């Protein structure tokens, strides 16, 4: 993924701290997550929902809101 300097809206960067087990197909088959705790990710400005858990502000989002994993 290449994001040019001229991009009007630059994505935000964060670190995955927890993941669910994944999504399920209509058949019930599990689709595993592509991300895991510790991965650094890029996501859009309006992605996710802000939550506070044990005094820590976190951003919960669907995997489909993630633009890319930074290696």
Residue pairs with C-beta under 8 A, 6 or more apart in sequence:
1 42
1 67
1 68
3 10
3 11
3 42
9 44
9 45
11 42
11 43
11 44
11 45
11 67
12 42
12 43
12 44
12 45
12 47
13 40
13 41
13 42
13 70
14 40
14 41
14 43
14 59
15 38
15 39
15 40
15 41
16 35
16 36
16 37
16 38
16 39
16 40
16 41
17 37
17 58
18 37
19 33
19 35
19 36
19 37
20 33
21 30
21 32
21 33
22 30
22 31
22 32
22 33
23 30
23 31
23 63
24 30
24 31
25 31
33 63
34 63
34 69
35 41
35 63
35 66
35 69
39 69
39 70
40 69
40 70
41 66
41 67
41 68
41 69
41 70
42 66
42 67
42 68
42 69
42 70
43 59
43 61
43 65
43 66
43 67
44 65
44 67
47 59
47 61
47 65
47 66
48 59
48 60
48 61
48 62
48 65
49 59
49 60
49 61
50 57
50 58
50 59
51 57
51 58
51 59
51 60
52 58
